[in-house]
Amino acid sequence: MAGPSDPGVPAARWKRHIVRQLRQRDRTQKALFLELVPAYNRLLEKAELLAQFSEKLQPEPTDVTRALHQGGWEEESGPDSDGVPSPAALRVKWQEEEEGLRLVCGEMAYQVVEKSAALGTLESQLEERQSRLAALEARVAQLQEAREKQEGQVDARRALNAAQRAAYEALRVHVGHQEAALRRLEEEARDLLDRLVRRKARAAAERNLRNERRERKFFYPRAKQARVSQELKKAAKRTVSISESPDTLGDGIREEADTLALAAEPAFLESEAGEKWKRPFSFKKRRGHSVGGAPEQRYQSIPVCVAARLPTRAQDVLDAHLSEVNAVRFGPSSSLLATGGADRLILLWNIVGGRLEANQTLEGAGGSITSVDFDPSGSQVLAATYNKAAQLWKVGEAQSKETLSGHTDKVTAAKFKLTMHQAVTGSRDRTVKEWDLGRAYCSRTINVLSYCNDVVCGDHVIISGHNDQKIRFWDSRGPRCTQVIPVQGRVTSLSLSHDQLHLLSCSRDDTLKVIDLRVSNVRQVFRADGFRCGSDWTKAVFSPDRSYALAGSWDGALYIWDVDTGKLESSLRGPHCAAVNAVAWCYSGSHVVSVDQARKVVLWH
């Protein structure tokens, strides 16, 4: 119980507490004597009444003397003539009442003892409860003190949080300013680089022009002088008439033409040198076949076989990767093969004598490989990875050459364009990006309403397959989508025929569709009993001559359809015991390679 010495409790509080306890004790003890005091008062009243009766019953001395003289007290004498009881009867009655009063007094004394014992018990209980109450009040005081301390700590933490929040907001604003400054500096750096490149190009053109003029100044006069001296020697040896001839006029005209050609040559050299230096650093977007536009540099066309051969048996089976294999692609030479998997490795293979021989391992990928592609020259490999970027390797070098970063989610597809130094990527961040590989710079971003699962590139068109069951066509020379073709299922892969007239799509409704791009209509739909698309990245391909369509199923089987008739040509089973993720058909048409989720790479012949 708090006392006056406690510094944390005011004086008025403990005084009020003591008064409250005293009043409570008075009420408790008064309740115990509420029945005993009235009973005791009644007893006292009865005793007083009996005392009065006894005083009245005592005889006077004169009366007693007279009675003795008359012959003594007779107990058996009856009542007198006026009806007053005799003293003997009154004595007996008084004794009886006295005995009754003694009994009542004894009972009252016993009740007083019992009540006293009960009162002691209640007082002990009261003391116990008062001690418990004091302990609880002390505990309450401790808890209140702890609560005040905790509230103080909470207030301090809130103040600290507010200060930290203010510091965070200040840092965020500062970071925003720094990022804006960084962007300005980058733009200034790009402008300075462009100016530097242009200035170097002009300086080089001027230097070349000065060199050409210097050469003409010293070389052409000597050559002309030597030619004139030879002509004079020849003229001295023969006899010439004095008359004017047409040959002389022709020589004069020819000499004038040579002079004009020499005068026009510096301007031609100047323009040629300027174009030679400006071409590698031109950042303007070129448009192929546009009026006044420079023609785009394109890769040489890849020779394709006239008639592809259907595979019939597995020639080689390897556990190539450490985990599932997601992508496979043949190089233009048909003897070089690339596979990529979830182990972040790209393996290059040579096909020698019907066997797969390891050529090289390309390392440095930041995530699982989802797509691989060779450029048409076969010298570079482009891969899409799960680390929100695409990476470029040069064949023969183990480490990545460039990283195309800019996506905000997994990159699901990466393909080279037919124009040199350009590529296209698709991602789950609902964007398709075009890249300038010479500078590793994103030249265009296309925003789409759905995930992109695969892309293919034509001459001037980009085709993307999406998770919303649609195939979209984008003109690489324009900003908007030119066409949308819906299909019944999420698109998992796209394959463009070599003549760019037909498109093969694979979707999660367990069908393959051939789309005639000349009329933008679905020409064939391929189905088969047992064929099921195993994942959202299952790849299907055309044969090199576009006669067949090839895809792998969830049960490890390969299905081949005839494109012209739409019938199932064959199904291949055997080495695969898990879902087939991707297939590839070499450009010569002689081999097929399939990869699955159980790390296997199978060469079919």
Disulfide bonds with the S-S distance in Angstrom:
none
